[in-house]
Amino acid sequence: MGTHLFPLLLVAILFSTSSPAAASPHISAIISQSGLDFAKDLLVPLAADTLAHLSVPDIERSVNIPLIGIVRVVASGIVLEGVAVADSTVAAGDTGVVVAASLSSVNLTMEWSYSYGSWLVTISDSGSASIQVEGMDIGISMGMKNENGSLKLFVTECGCYMKDLDITVNGGSSWLYQVFIDGFSNHIRSSVENAITNKITEGASKLDLFLENIPKEIYVDKVTTVNVTFVDDPLFKSSSVQFDIDGLFIPSDKTALSKHMHFGDTKFAQPLGKSSNMLWISLDEDVFNSVSALYFKAGSLQHIVDKVPNQFLLNTASWRFLIPRLYRKYPNEDMLLNISAIAPPSVRINVGGVDATVDLDVIVNVLSSGDIVPVACISLSVAVSGGASVSGNNLVGRVELDYFSFDLKWSDIGKLHTSVVQRVMRIVLKDLFVPYVNSYLGKGFPLPIIKGFLIKDAYILTSRSRIIVSSDVAFVEPMKTIGIKQFVRSISEGMSITTL
């Protein structure tokens, strides 16, 4: 089947996603030469396996033999029995990706027969033959473009070249052996070359269909989904391929695909480690501001705090020395805090880290006789800073409190002194707000990686307005368990391999 052929075509799109076009890119993914080599080393041997049992169309010729006349000769049942890869390369150029492989050993088997007839007599014979190909080179050049928002794969050139043939003929009359070898060698060569070329081209068309099935969105939760539509054509450079993706968060759709796998933490490499990582993903700060805007619009940026590690903090008795009037009015009553953003948080990415500011209202409530009684509202402007890392295939973060300013909006427990409010709010922010934010950031957001692959040895760089993830890529353990061949076969057969 053509669908089983040449999964090495996946080299060019191994870590990409596709869907309708978007206005401008906010995520760029670059596959480096080492990334292309990784995919090539993984897939070329598997591609060779798919060629091992390739059948070649029968060959029929009429040969004029001196003193005998016209002899009809047929070569049938031509099958590649074994293929061994000696070397392979992959390179990105200005217009696409070129993959080439040299096969050191190619074995073929076949059946042969001949017939000769005259008005006096009819003669026929048959036998088998084995063919040893002394070297074979296969190459394919592929390009990609953004066609109406989808990534379109096309073959610009494909070829196969066989070097010397060593044909060993068995059975039948030995007087015909040399005639058969002389008359059929070039025809066998061209037929095998054409069959391999056609299969490779057929495999490329199946892969093009596969691209159409890659999801257009990565589901995060019921509020947000990542728009991973392609923007513009892929950019082919010397030793790399760049894909530009919309990357902004959009409201979740019920039809968006959920992500179910969790792969645990990756090993975190030191910043500015090796420069030969397979994959580079650059994310603009607009990506993070888009998700904060969606969560704010959905009303998700508010939190009722009624349980904390030190539950005594949510009792008026704990504040009797800081806010005596609160304790006198509501002695030994439980409390809860309603913390809500009054505007979308603003994220800024700078060299060396990430900063964010958020404006909050903190409403202090007392649980009195079963009723929730608001007693004060404090307006806060909070600045936090932190960094990002990679967990599984998710970009995660952690922040610390930098500073805050506040204003007392209203109070039913009298005027609160500035020092009192500052001390109380610092406790609330450090012990309640920041841990709550970090619990969300620790879950992270998905990076555009094809399901079945895991980011490893990642490190993070931050520049003005952008976070850059540099990493290697590996198969996840479940994929190793079911087998790489089965995974590649499922891809080449056009199954939907989804993003995480």
C-alpha positions as CSV (number, residue, x, y, z in Angstrom):
1,M,0.0,0.0,0.0
2,G,1.2,3.5,-0.8
3,T,0.0,4.6,2.6
4,H,2.8,2.6,4.1
5,L,5.5,4.2,2.1
6,F,8.2,6.7,2.9
7,P,7.4,8.1,6.3
8,L,10.6,10.0,6.0
9,L,8.5,12.7,4.3
10,L,7.4,13.5,7.8
11,V,10.8,15.1,8.3
12,A,9.6,18.4,7.0
13,I,6.5,18.7,9.2
14,L,7.4,16.6,12.2
15,F,6.8,19.3,14.8
16,S,4.3,21.5,13.1
17,T,0.5,22.0,13.1
18,S,-1.8,23.4,10.4
19,S,-5.2,25.0,9.9
20,P,-6.9,28.1,8.3
21,A,-4.8,31.2,7.8
22,A,-4.6,33.9,10.5
23,A,-3.8,37.6,10.3
24,S,-0.3,37.6,11.9
25,P,2.0,35.2,13.6
26,H,2.6,35.2,17.4
27,I,4.5,31.9,17.6
28,S,7.4,30.8,15.5
29,A,8.7,27.2,15.5
30,I,12.1,26.5,13.9
31,I,13.3,23.0,13.2
32,S,17.1,23.1,13.2
33,Q,19.5,20.8,11.3
34,S,19.8,18.6,14.3
35,G,16.0,18.3,14.4
36,L,15.9,17.3,10.8
37,D,18.7,14.8,11.4
38,F,16.8,13.4,14.3
39,A,13.7,12.8,12.2
40,K,15.7,11.5,9.3
41,D,17.7,9.0,11.5
42,L,14.4,7.8,13.0
43,L,12.4,7.4,9.8
44,V,14.7,6.5,6.9
45,P,15.3,2.9,8.2
46,L,11.6,2.5,8.6
47,A,11.1,3.8,5.1
48,A,13.6,1.3,3.8
49,D,11.5,-1.5,5.5
50,T,8.5,-0.3,3.6
51,L,10.4,-0.7,0.3
52,A,11.6,-4.2,1.2
53,H,8.6,-6.0,-0.3
54,L,7.8,-3.7,-3.2
55,S,6.4,-5.5,-6.2
56,V,7.5,-4.4,-9.7
57,P,5.3,-4.8,-12.8
58,D,6.1,-7.7,-15.1
59,I,8.4,-7.1,-18.0
60,E,7.8,-8.7,-21.4
61,R,10.1,-8.4,-24.4
62,S,10.7,-10.0,-27.8
63,V,14.4,-10.7,-28.4
64,N,15.8,-11.5,-31.9
65,I,18.3,-14.3,-31.5
66,P,20.5,-15.1,-34.5
67,L,19.8,-18.4,-36.3
68,I,16.7,-18.9,-34.1
69,G,14.5,-15.8,-34.6
70,I,12.2,-13.9,-32.3
71,V,12.0,-15.3,-28.7
72,R,9.3,-14.0,-26.4
73,V,10.9,-13.5,-22.9
74,V,9.0,-12.5,-19.7
75,A,10.3,-11.5,-16.3
76,S,7.5,-11.7,-13.6
77,G,7.1,-11.6,-9.9
78,I,9.9,-9.1,-9.4
79,V,10.0,-8.3,-5.7
80,L,12.5,-6.4,-3.5
81,E,13.5,-8.9,-0.8
82,G,16.0,-6.9,1.2
83,V,17.1,-3.3,1.6
84,A,20.0,-2.0,3.7
85,V,20.7,1.7,4.2
86,A,24.3,2.7,4.0
87,D,23.9,6.5,4.5
88,S,21.3,9.2,4.5
89,T,21.1,13.0,4.6
90,V,18.5,15.7,4.9
91,A,19.0,19.3,4.0
92,A,16.9,22.4,3.9
93,G,17.4,24.8,1.0
94,D,15.7,28.0,-0.2
95,T,12.7,26.2,-1.6
96,G,12.2,23.1,0.4
97,V,13.7,20.0,2.0
98,V,15.8,17.4,0.3
99,V,16.1,13.8,1.7
100,A,18.6,11.4,0.1
101,A,19.5,7.8,1.0
102,S,22.2,5.5,-0.3
103,L,21.3,1.8,-0.1
104,S,24.3,-0.5,0.2
105,S,22.5,-3.7,-0.5
106,V,19.3,-4.3,-2.5
107,N,18.2,-7.9,-3.3
108,L,15.5,-8.8,-5.8
109,T,13.9,-12.1,-6.8
110,M,11.9,-12.9,-9.9
111,E,10.7,-15.6,-12.3
112,W,11.6,-15.8,-15.9
113,S,10.2,-17.7,-18.9
114,Y,10.6,-17.7,-22.6
115,S,8.7,-19.2,-25.6
116,Y,9.7,-19.7,-29.2
117,G,7.4,-20.9,-31.9
118,S,7.7,-21.7,-35.6
119,W,5.7,-23.7,-38.1
120,L,7.8,-26.7,-37.2
121,V,8.1,-26.6,-33.4
122,T,7.3,-24.6,-30.2
123,I,9.9,-24.4,-27.4
124,S,9.3,-22.9,-23.9
125,D,11.2,-22.9,-20.7
126,S,11.2,-21.1,-17.3
127,G,13.1,-20.7,-14.1
128,S,14.0,-18.2,-11.4
129,A,16.6,-15.5,-10.9
130,S,18.1,-13.5,-8.1
131,I,19.4,-10.0,-8.6
132,Q,21.9,-8.2,-6.4
133,V,22.0,-4.4,-6.8
134,E,25.4,-3.0,-6.1
135,G,24.3,0.4,-4.7
136,M,21.2,2.4,-5.1
137,D,20.6,6.1,-4.5
138,I,17.1,7.5,-3.7
139,G,16.3,11.2,-3.3
140,I,13.2,13.4,-3.0
141,S,12.8,17.2,-2.9
142,M,9.7,18.6,-1.2
143,G,8.3,22.0,-0.8
144,M,5.5,23.3,1.4
145,K,3.2,26.3,1.1
146,N,0.2,27.8,2.9
147,E,-2.7,27.2,0.6
148,N,-5.9,28.8,1.9
149,G,-4.6,28.5,5.4
150,S,-3.6,24.8,5.2
151,L,-0.1,23.5,4.8
152,K,0.3,22.0,1.4
153,L,3.1,19.5,0.7
154,F,4.2,18.9,-2.9
155,V,7.1,17.0,-4.5
156,T,9.3,19.1,-6.8
157,E,11.6,16.2,-7.8
158,C,11.9,12.5,-7.0
159,G,14.3,9.9,-8.3
160,C,16.0,6.6,-7.9
161,Y,19.3,5.5,-9.5
162,M,20.5,1.9,-9.5
163,K,24.2,1.3,-10.1
164,D,25.4,-2.2,-11.2
165,L,23.1,-5.3,-11.4
166,D,24.4,-8.8,-10.8
167,I,21.8,-11.2,-12.2
168,T,22.0,-14.9,-11.3
169,V,19.7,-17.1,-13.4
170,N,18.6,-20.5,-12.2
171,G,16.8,-23.4,-14.0
172,G,15.9,-23.8,-17.7
173,S,18.3,-23.9,-20.6
174,S,21.7,-22.4,-19.9
175,W,22.1,-21.2,-23.5
176,L,19.5,-18.5,-22.9
177,Y,21.1,-17.1,-19.7
178,Q,23.4,-14.5,-21.4
179,V,20.7,-13.5,-23.8
180,F,18.3,-12.9,-20.9
181,I,20.9,-10.9,-19.0
182,D,21.9,-8.8,-22.0
183,G,18.3,-8.1,-23.0
184,F,16.7,-7.5,-19.6
185,S,19.3,-5.8,-17.4
186,N,18.4,-2.2,-18.4
187,H,14.6,-3.0,-18.4
188,I,14.8,-4.4,-14.9
189,R,16.8,-1.4,-13.8
190,S,14.3,1.2,-15.2
191,S,11.3,-0.8,-14.0
192,V,12.6,-1.0,-10.4
193,E,13.6,2.7,-10.4
194,N,10.2,3.8,-11.7
195,A,8.3,1.6,-9.2
196,I,10.3,3.1,-6.3
197,T,9.8,6.6,-7.6
198,N,6.1,6.1,-8.0
199,K,5.8,4.7,-4.5
200,I,7.6,7.6,-3.0
201,T,5.4,10.1,-4.8
202,E,2.3,8.2,-3.8
203,G,3.5,8.3,-0.2
204,A,3.9,12.1,-0.4
205,S,0.3,12.5,-1.5
206,K,-0.8,10.4,1.4
207,L,1.2,12.6,3.7
208,D,-0.4,15.6,2.2
209,L,-3.8,14.2,3.3
210,F,-2.4,13.6,6.7
211,L,-1.6,17.3,7.0
212,E,-5.3,18.1,6.5
213,N,-6.2,16.1,9.6
214,I,-3.9,17.8,12.1
215,P,-6.1,19.8,14.5
216,K,-6.4,23.5,14.1
217,E,-6.7,24.2,17.8
218,I,-5.2,22.9,21.0
219,Y,-7.8,22.7,23.8
220,V,-6.7,24.0,27.2
221,D,-9.9,24.2,29.2
222,K,-13.5,25.2,28.9
223,V,-12.5,28.8,28.6
224,T,-9.5,28.9,26.3
225,T,-8.1,27.1,23.2
226,V,-4.9,27.9,21.4
227,N,-5.2,28.9,17.8
228,V,-2.4,27.1,16.0
229,T,-3.3,28.1,12.4
230,F,-0.4,28.6,10.0
231,V,0.5,32.1,8.9
232,D,2.3,32.6,5.6
233,D,4.4,29.9,3.8
234,P,7.0,28.0,5.7
235,L,10.4,29.7,5.5
236,F,13.2,27.5,4.3
237,K,16.7,28.6,5.3
238,S,20.1,27.0,5.2
239,S,19.9,24.1,7.7
240,S,16.5,25.1,9.2
241,V,12.7,25.4,8.5
242,Q,10.6,28.0,10.2
243,F,6.8,27.8,10.7
244,D,4.8,30.9,11.7
245,I,1.7,30.2,13.7
246,D,-1.1,32.5,14.9
247,G,-0.7,31.3,18.5
248,L,-3.2,33.5,20.2
249,F,-5.7,32.1,22.7
250,I,-9.4,32.0,21.6
251,P,-12.6,31.0,23.3
252,S,-13.0,27.3,23.6
253,D,-15.2,25.4,21.2
254,K,-17.0,22.3,22.2
255,T,-15.5,20.6,19.2
256,A,-11.9,21.4,20.1
257,L,-9.8,18.4,20.9
258,S,-9.0,17.8,24.6
259,K,-5.5,16.9,25.7
260,H,-5.3,13.8,27.9
261,M,-1.7,12.8,28.3
262,H,0.6,14.1,31.0
263,F,4.2,13.3,30.6
264,G,5.7,14.7,33.8
265,D,8.6,17.0,34.1
266,T,11.4,17.3,31.6
267,K,15.0,17.5,32.6
268,F,15.7,21.3,32.8
269,A,19.0,22.2,31.2
270,Q,21.0,25.3,32.3
271,P,20.3,28.5,30.3
272,L,22.6,29.1,27.4
273,G,23.5,25.4,27.1
274,K,24.2,23.7,23.9
275,S,23.4,25.6,20.7
276,S,22.4,22.5,18.6
277,N,19.0,21.9,19.9
278,M,16.5,20.4,17.5
279,L,13.6,22.8,18.1
280,W,13.2,26.5,18.8
281,I,9.8,27.9,19.7
282,S,9.4,31.7,20.1
283,L,6.3,33.1,21.8
284,D,5.3,36.7,21.7
285,E,4.0,38.4,24.9
286,D,0.7,38.9,23.0
287,V,0.1,35.2,23.4
288,F,0.0,35.5,27.2
289,N,-2.0,38.7,27.1
290,S,-4.6,37.1,24.9
291,V,-5.2,34.3,27.5
292,S,-5.4,36.8,30.4
293,A,-8.0,38.8,28.4
294,L,-10.1,35.7,27.8
295,Y,-10.0,34.5,31.5
296,F,-10.9,38.0,32.6
297,K,-13.9,38.2,30.1
298,A,-15.1,34.8,31.3
299,G,-15.0,35.9,34.9
300,S,-12.4,33.3,35.8
301,L,-10.0,35.8,37.4
302,Q,-11.7,35.8,40.8
303,H,-11.4,33.6,43.7
304,I,-13.2,33.1,47.0
305,V,-10.6,32.3,49.7
306,D,-12.2,30.4,52.5
307,K,-9.5,27.8,53.2
308,V,-5.9,28.4,53.7
309,P,-3.0,26.3,55.2
310,N,-3.2,28.4,58.3
311,Q,-6.9,28.5,58.7
312,F,-6.6,30.8,61.8
313,L,-5.8,33.6,59.4
314,L,-9.5,33.5,58.3
315,N,-10.9,34.3,61.7
316,T,-11.4,37.7,63.1
317,A,-9.4,36.7,66.2
318,S,-6.2,36.6,64.2
319,W,-6.7,40.3,63.3
320,R,-7.7,41.6,66.7
321,F,-4.5,43.5,67.3
322,L,-4.3,44.8,63.7
323,I,-7.9,45.7,63.3
324,P,-9.4,45.9,66.8
325,R,-12.8,47.2,65.6
326,L,-13.3,44.2,63.3
327,Y,-12.8,41.9,66.2
328,R,-15.0,43.9,68.6
329,K,-17.8,43.9,66.0
330,Y,-17.5,40.3,65.0
331,P,-15.6,38.4,67.7
332,N,-14.3,35.0,66.7
333,E,-16.1,34.9,63.4
334,D,-14.8,33.1,60.3
335,M,-14.0,35.2,57.3
336,L,-13.6,34.8,53.6
337,L,-12.0,37.0,51.0
338,N,-13.3,37.7,47.5
339,I,-10.3,38.5,45.3
340,S,-11.2,39.5,41.8
341,A,-9.3,41.2,38.9
342,I,-10.9,44.5,37.7
343,A,-9.0,44.4,34.4
344,P,-7.0,41.8,32.4
345,P,-3.5,41.3,33.8
346,S,-0.8,42.9,31.7
347,V,2.2,40.7,30.8
348,R,5.6,42.1,29.8
349,I,8.5,39.9,28.7
350,N,12.0,41.5,29.2
351,V,15.5,40.3,29.0
352,G,16.0,37.9,31.9
353,G,12.4,37.5,33.1
354,V,8.7,38.1,32.9
355,D,6.8,40.9,34.6
356,A,3.0,41.3,35.1
357,T,0.7,43.7,36.8
358,V,-2.8,43.1,37.9
359,D,-5.4,45.4,39.4
360,L,-7.5,43.6,42.1
361,D,-10.4,44.3,44.4
362,V,-10.2,42.5,47.7
363,I,-13.5,42.3,49.5
364,V,-13.3,41.3,53.2
365,N,-16.3,39.3,54.3
366,V,-17.3,38.0,57.7
367,L,-19.5,34.9,58.2
368,S,-21.9,36.1,60.9
369,S,-24.9,34.0,61.9
370,G,-24.8,32.2,58.6
371,D,-24.7,35.4,56.5
372,I,-21.9,36.7,54.4
373,V,-21.3,40.3,55.5
374,P,-18.9,42.5,53.4
375,V,-17.0,44.7,55.8
376,A,-14.4,46.4,53.6
377,C,-13.1,46.6,50.0
378,I,-9.4,47.4,49.2
379,S,-8.2,48.2,45.7
380,L,-4.8,46.8,44.9
381,S,-2.3,47.2,42.0
382,V,0.0,44.2,42.2
383,A,3.3,43.7,40.4
384,V,4.8,40.2,40.2
385,S,7.8,38.8,38.3
386,G,9.1,35.4,37.6
387,G,10.3,33.0,35.0
388,A,9.1,30.1,32.7
389,S,10.2,26.5,32.3
390,V,8.9,23.5,30.5
391,S,7.0,20.6,32.0
392,G,6.0,17.8,29.7
393,N,5.0,19.7,26.5
394,N,3.6,22.6,28.5
395,L,5.1,26.0,29.2
396,V,4.8,26.6,32.9
397,G,5.7,29.5,35.1
398,R,6.2,30.7,38.7
399,V,6.0,34.3,40.0
400,E,7.0,36.2,43.2
401,L,5.5,39.3,44.7
402,D,7.5,42.4,43.8
403,Y,5.4,45.3,45.2
404,F,1.9,46.6,45.5
405,S,0.0,49.8,46.0
406,F,-3.5,50.0,47.6
407,D,-6.4,52.2,48.3
408,L,-9.3,51.7,50.7
409,K,-12.4,51.9,48.6
410,W,-14.9,51.6,51.4
411,S,-15.1,50.2,55.0
412,D,-17.8,49.4,57.5
413,I,-15.3,48.9,60.3
414,G,-14.0,52.4,60.4
415,K,-11.0,54.0,58.8
416,L,-8.0,51.6,58.5
417,H,-4.6,52.9,59.0
418,T,-2.2,52.7,56.1
419,S,0.3,50.5,58.0
420,V,-2.4,48.1,59.0
421,V,-3.8,47.7,55.5
422,Q,-0.2,47.3,54.1
423,R,0.5,44.5,56.7
424,V,-2.8,42.7,56.1
425,M,-2.5,42.9,52.3
426,R,1.1,41.7,52.2
427,I,0.0,38.6,54.2
428,V,-3.0,38.1,51.8
429,L,-0.9,38.5,48.7
430,K,2.1,36.4,49.8
431,D,0.2,33.7,51.6
432,L,-3.0,33.5,49.5
433,F,-2.8,35.3,46.1
434,V,0.7,34.3,44.9
435,P,0.3,30.6,45.7
436,Y,-3.1,30.6,44.0
437,V,-1.6,32.2,40.9
438,N,1.3,29.7,40.9
439,S,-1.0,26.8,41.1
440,Y,-2.5,27.9,37.8
441,L,0.8,28.7,36.2
442,G,2.2,25.3,37.3
443,K,-0.4,23.6,35.1
444,G,0.9,25.6,32.1
445,F,-0.2,26.0,28.6
446,P,0.5,23.6,25.7
447,L,3.3,24.2,23.1
448,P,2.6,23.2,19.5
449,I,4.0,19.7,19.5
450,I,2.6,16.6,17.7
451,K,1.2,14.0,19.9
452,G,3.6,11.2,20.7
453,F,6.6,13.4,21.0
454,L,8.0,15.0,24.1
455,I,10.1,18.1,24.6
456,K,13.3,17.2,26.6
457,D,16.4,19.1,27.9
458,A,14.6,22.4,27.4
459,Y,15.9,25.8,28.4
460,I,14.3,29.2,28.3
461,L,15.6,32.5,27.0
462,T,13.7,35.8,27.3
463,S,14.2,38.8,25.1
464,R,12.3,41.9,24.6
465,S,8.6,40.9,24.2
466,R,9.4,37.2,23.5
467,I,10.0,33.9,25.3
468,I,12.2,31.4,23.4
469,V,12.1,27.7,24.2
470,S,15.1,25.7,22.9
471,S,14.9,21.9,23.3
472,D,15.4,18.5,21.9
473,V,12.6,16.1,21.1
474,A,12.1,12.4,21.9
475,F,9.4,9.8,21.8
476,V,7.4,9.4,25.0
477,E,7.5,6.1,26.9
478,P,4.0,4.9,25.8
479,M,5.0,5.3,22.2
480,K,8.2,3.3,22.8
481,T,6.0,0.6,24.3
482,I,3.6,0.2,21.2
483,G,6.6,0.5,18.9
484,I,7.9,3.2,16.6
485,K,6.9,1.3,13.5
486,Q,3.3,1.1,14.5
487,F,3.3,4.8,15.2
488,V,4.8,5.7,11.9
489,R,2.4,3.3,10.1
490,S,-0.6,5.0,11.8
491,I,0.7,8.4,10.5
492,S,1.4,7.2,7.0
493,E,-2.0,5.6,6.8
494,G,-3.6,9.0,7.4
495,M,-4.8,8.6,11.0
496,S,-5.4,11.8,12.9
497,I,-2.3,12.3,15.0
498,T,-3.3,15.2,17.2
499,T,-1.5,17.8,19.2
500,L,-1.3,17.7,22.9
